[in-house]
Amino acid sequence: MIGVMKASVILAHPYPKSLNHAIYGTAADTLRQNGAEVFAHDLYDEGFDPVLSKKELGTDKSGDTMVNRYAEELTVSDYLIFIHPNWWGQPPAILKGYIDRVIRPPYAYDFPADGDGGLPIEKLSGKLGLVYNTSNTDADREENYFGDPLEKIWKQCIFGFLGMEMYRRRMFRIVADSSEKERTEWLDLVAMDMEEICRNPNQN
């Protein structure tokens, strides 16, 4: 990476006093303190519309300026950071809508011009994807009963589809029973992650 590092930091949680908001603030602030340019977006606070309309489906450019802005920021960001709770083994609906509407052709990927139904043209390869999740499900049940669907969604269905081989994910649990000390330690881990990627941008 050359020049100022850029990061898109996307939050999907409706409660302003949540741990997710604290993670979001810690990540964005630490990146800025280490010289990165940050595109920070709280999807609920910004009133993002997650609904992919019939009119927008299949178009190269949305009529929603917010969608186009987010998509353009993804293309110039070195780091794509997503923060959200584990809701039914999935991201909240507002973030699913972000994925549907923003991670789209021709920004994040495209298809061959011959339209033969081949593999997508990956446009985000070389970027680092980081995901921070919170959960009230213990690790054994999440992995052995549910199969950790969020890991598959982010690592394979999203980042893998886009050609992003550099990927990290942290799950903080169990939030409902967590102490202030535990939460502080979790936020310290987030800050350490941000400092590390800023110190070693070519080793992620």
C-alpha positions, 0 to 999 in steps of 0.5 A: 500500500502506498500513501495514506491508508484508507478504511471503511468502518461500517456499524450495524447496531441500533442502540447507541450505548451498545458494545458494538458502538464502542467497538466502532468508535475505538476502531475509527478513532485508533485508525485516525490516530495512526494516520489513516483516512477513515470512512466511518458509517453508522447505518442506523444513525445515517438512515440507510435504506436497506431495501433493494428495489426493483428499479435498482436491481441490475443497474450499474449505478443507484439513484441513491447518493448514499449507496453510490458514496459507500460503494465508491469508498469501498473501492478506494479503501485498503481495509473493510471493517464491519461491526455487528451483532450475531442475530439468528446467525446473520447480520442485522437486516440493515447490514444485509441491505448494505451488502445487497445494495453497496457491494455491487457491480461495477464497484466491488465485482463485475461479470464478464462482458460475454455474459457466459455466466462465468466466475465474477471479476474480482475488484476488491482483491488485495484488501483486508476484511475485518469483522467484529461480532458480538454474541450471547451464544457460547462458543461450543454451541455456536460452532458445533450446533449452529456451525458458525454461519457468520464465519461462512457468510463473511469469509466465503460468501462475501470476502471470498467471492470478492477475491479478498484473501486477507480476512480476520474476525473476532467474536466477543461473547457472552455480552449479556453477562460481561463485566466492565473489565471484560469489555475494556479488554475487548476494546483494547484488542480492537485498538491493538488490531487497528494499530497493528494493521497501520504499523504493518500495512503490507503484512496483513 
